[in-house]
Amino acid sequence: MTDEQWMRHAMLLAQRAEQLGEVPVGAILVKDQQIIAEGWNQMISLNDPSAHAEMLAIRQAGQKLANYRLLDCTLYVTLEPCSMCAGVLVHSRIARLVFGASDYKTGAAGSVLDLVRYPQFNHQLDVTSGVLAEECAAMLSAFFQRRRAEKKQLKQQGIQPDAESKLKNTDGGDVLF
C-alpha cells in the first residue's frame, strides 16, 4: 500500500475520535505492510492527557510485539506529533514517521521543533510530511469551527462554558469547552 492509502486509514480513526467529541487525530503503526496497532485521540474520554492517538497506538503495538522497541515500524498520523509523542517515537525506535497536517503551534517533527531528527539523540526517524495534508487539516479546521459555533451558541443561551466544562454532543460523546 502507499503512504496515501495508509493515511486514509488513519483519517478514518480520526473520525472515530471526532465522534467521541475528541480532537480528530488518528494514527496507525505499520510493520511489514501490516497494521499492528491503531489509535485515536481519547484524552477527554479516558481523562488522560497522554491519550493522544500516537501514544495509544504505540502502547498497543508494544503489547502486541511484547517489546517496547518498535523496530522497522512506520507511524502514520493525521497531525504532526507534539513533543510528548515525538519523544516516545524516539524512545520506541520507530523507523519512520509519516504525518498529514503540520502543527505550527506545537509540532515537534519539523514545524516548531524537530525532536524526531535531533542529532544529539541516540535515534532519529525518517520523516515524510504533508501526506494528504489538506484533507487532514480540513478535518481539524471543520472540527474547531463547529466547536467555536457550539460555544457561541451556549453563550447566547446564557451558559458560560469554562475550560473544564463537558457537555454531551449529539452523538453521545463528550464535548470539552
N, C-alpha and C positions, 0 to 999 in steps of 0.2 A: 504494500500500500504506500501511497505518497504521504508527504507531510500534510498536505491539504486534507486528505481523507481522514487521517488520524485526528487532525484539528477539528474536523466536523463532529467527530465522536465526542471530543472534549466540549464542544459547544452544546451538544445535547445534555451533557451533565450540568453545564452552566444553567440551562433552562430548568433543570431539576432544582437547583439552588434557588432560582428566582421564584419558582412555585412555592417554596417554603418561606418566601419573604427575605431571602438572603441576597447579598450582592452576587450577581450571576457570574461566577467563575467556576470553570470545570477543568479537571486535569486527568490525564491517563499516563500510566507508565507502560512502556513497551519494551519487550526483550525478545529477540529472535522473531520479530514480526508477529508477536502475540501480545495482547493486552494482559498484563499481570496484575494491574491494580487500577482503581478508579477513585476519584474524589471530587467533591463539590463543596463549596463553602457551606459551613454549618455552625458558624460562631454563635449565632443567636439561638439556633435550635438546641445546641449542646451546652450553651452557656460557657463556652471555651474560646478565649481569644486566639488560641493557636489552631483552631479547627479550620484552617484555610484548606482549599482544595488540594494544593500540593502536599501539605503536611499529612492529610488523611490518606492520600494515595501512597505516599512514601511509607507511612506506618503499615498500611495494608500489604504493600509489597515486601517489607521486611518480614512480616509474619509469614507470608506465603513462601518466600525463599528461605526462611529460617536463617537470615543473615542481615545485619544492618548495612552491609556494603552491597550496594545495588549496581555492581559492575556490569558494564555493557548494556545499560538501560538508557532509554530516552524518555524524558518527561515532556509531554505536550500539555501546555496550559494556555488558557484563553487570554490571560493578562500577565504581563511581566511580573515575576516574583518580587515580593518585598524582601527586606534584609533578613528577616527571620527565616523565610523559606529559602532564600539564597544560601544562607549558612548551612541549613540542613542538606541542601543539594550538594554542597561541597563535602560535608562530612560523610554523606552516604556514598560518595564516589560515583554518582551518576555521570555517565559519559557525555551525554548531550542534552541540551535544553532547547526546546522549540516553543516559542510563545507567539501569541497573536498580537494583541494591542499593547503598545508601550504605556508605561505608567510614569508620567512626568512629575508626579508628586512623591512617590515612594519606590519607584522601580530600582531594583538592585542588580539588574543584569545588563546595565549599559545606559539607562536613561538618566538616573540621578547618581547612582553608584554602580560599580561593576565588581561586585564581590565574587561572582562566579568565575571571573578570569583574573583575579587579583594575583599578581606574580609571586608575592611572598607566601601565599598559602601553599599547602602541600598537594593541592589538587585544583585543576582548572577544568572547566567544562567547555565543550564546543557549543556555540550558541548560534541558532538561526532565529532571527526576529522577523516580525511582520507577516507571519503566515495567516492569511485571512484576517489581517489586521482591521480592515474597515468593517467587516461583519462583526468581529469581536467587540470593537469599540462602539458600534451602533447598538449592540445589545446592552452594554453598560450605560450608554447615554440615555437610551429609552427607559431603562430601569430608574435611573436617578431623576429623570424628568417626571416620571409618574410619581415617584416618592415626593418630590417637591410639590406637585399638584395636590397630592393627598394631604400633605402638611398644611398647605394653604387653605384647603377646604375645611380642615379641622379648626384652623384659626378663625375662619369666617363663621363657624358654628359656635365660637366662643370657647373652644377647647384649646388649651395651650400645651402642645406636646413638648416635653423636655427630652434631653438626650438619652434618658433612661427609659422612656415610655415604650411599651409594647402594646400593639393593638393587633387584633386578628384581621388578616386581609380576606378578600373574598374567596380565596382558595383554601382558607383554613389555616394557613401558615401565619407566623408572627411577622409583623412589620415593625421595625425599630425606627423611632424618630429621635 
